Amino acid sequence: MAHIKLHIPGPVEVSEKTFKAFCSPMIGHRGQGFKDLYAKMQPQLQELLYTKQLVYLATSSAWGVMEGALRNVVQKKVLNCMCGAFSDKWFDVSKKCGKEAEALQVNWGSPIRAEEIDKKLSTGQFDALTLIHNETSTGTMSPLDEIAALKKKYPDVMFIVDAVSSMTATKIAFDDLGIDVLLAGTQKAFALPPGLTVFTCSPAALAKAAQAKDRGYYFDFVEFQKNAEQSMTPSTPSISHIYALSSKLDDFFAEGLDARFARHLKLAKMTRDWAAKHGLTLFPEPGFESVTLTCVNNGAKPGGRVIDAAKLQKLVKDQGILIDGGYGKIKGTTFRLSNMGDETEETMNHLYSVLDNAMEQL
Ligand SMILES: *Cc1c(COP(=O)(O)O)cnc(C)c1O
């Protein structure tokens, strides 16, 4: 079967080099070989997340740690900041975990603003909040710096941040931001196969977790810390993913983090320009567009041209590329083009030429 190249916002295209590393021979996860592998990666992971904390590796997709974070650090009530399909779902997951939860819902396409969070936290009801940095369903980035600055005013509130589709694509300085939990699954901006989650915790989050009686085992943050101190994971990890991650970290540092961040921003801007050239508007509120994907408005909100996106998707697929036809309640009225992972000006220009060609056939 011919390979269809992924330009959807996750999973994304995985390089030959990464797959080769993924297929390295198995080793024992309690042996020196594994410890050496994890220990070699630890300083790279810490540099990537701008942290002195240990960085953990969980064998699960992001939702495992998103749910785990609630179980570890929410004792009183969690404020779920909601602006799209993934962040909205986190509210449901809070309730499914038996947590007291409140929704801070804004319109899809709008970012979460610090001012709104401040109003809610000032009630004193909350001991935690969840935030999605880059809401992948709407292609909208919330201003993390401005939100994290609230931590000074509310030091006892645990800030849980999902950076699933932004970690490695833009700078997220964990220690300086002062947030408490930061996580990302690997099939998005990391460009690895799905199945691994990278995360870290503040000392305060670990202290809080240690007090949580019903935090479970598989995502027990205290276990992750204890094991990471020995360059191990609590249970048998997907060693294949960890080999692949090690290879990928070498790629990140060969490119340079700043160059990597600049590349993502440049490619996202190119896609925004492509849309404008065709009279299409974007779904996110101006100024809050994602740097890893572009969510094109196609009738979800007023303004701009509306095209037959299903036909566009099919025509593009016939040329060997998969684009996304929208997610959640804006499926069909938006479509999404991803530039996350290893994309370059050259690969993006190829995408635009295939899209241009398809647009002429609509
Ligand atoms: C994809 C995604 C998730 C869910 O990840 P899974 O891999 O399905 O667990 C969560 N948050 C964001 C922002 C995402 O893009």
Ligand as a Chemical Component Dictionary entry (heavy atoms), coordinates in Angstrom:
data_LIG
# 
_chem_comp.id                   LIG 
_chem_comp.type                 NON-POLYMER 
_chem_comp.pdbx_formal_charge   0 
_chem_comp.three_letter_code    LIG 
# 
loop_
_chem_comp_atom.comp_id 
_chem_comp_atom.atom_id 
_chem_comp_atom.alt_atom_id 
_chem_comp_atom.type_symbol 
_chem_comp_atom.charge 
_chem_comp_atom.model_Cartn_x 
_chem_comp_atom.model_Cartn_y 
_chem_comp_atom.model_Cartn_z 
_chem_comp_atom.pdbx_ordinal 
LIG C1 C1 C 0 -3.903 14.885 20.902 1  
LIG C2 C2 C 0 -4.096 15.699 22.116 2  
LIG C3 C3 C 0 -4.460 15.119 23.333 3  
LIG C4 C4 C 0 -4.818 13.682 23.487 4  
LIG O1 O1 O 0 -3.764 12.865 23.301 5  
LIG P1 P1 P 0 -3.921 11.274 23.270 6  
LIG O2 O2 O 0 -2.682 10.919 22.587 7  
LIG O3 O3 O 0 -5.133 10.927 22.457 8  
LIG O4 O4 O 0 -4.023 10.819 24.660 9  
LIG C5 C5 C 0 -4.554 15.938 24.438 10 
LIG N1 N1 N 0 -4.319 17.243 24.359 11 
LIG C6 C6 C 0 -3.985 17.845 23.210 12 
LIG C7 C7 C 0 -3.736 19.311 23.177 13 
LIG C8 C8 C 0 -3.870 17.085 22.054 14 
LIG O5 O5 O 0 -3.531 17.692 20.900 15 
# 
loop_
_chem_comp_bond.comp_id 
_chem_comp_bond.atom_id_1 
_chem_comp_bond.atom_id_2 
_chem_comp_bond.value_order 
_chem_comp_bond.pdbx_ordinal 
LIG C1 C2 SING 1  
LIG C2 C3 SING 2  
LIG C2 C8 DOUB 3  
LIG C3 C4 SING 4  
LIG C3 C5 DOUB 5  
LIG C4 O1 SING 6  
LIG O1 P1 SING 7  
LIG P1 O2 DOUB 8  
LIG P1 O3 SING 9  
LIG P1 O4 SING 10 
LIG C5 N1 SING 11 
LIG N1 C6 DOUB 12 
LIG C6 C7 SING 13 
LIG C6 C8 SING 14 
LIG C8 O5 SING 15 
# 
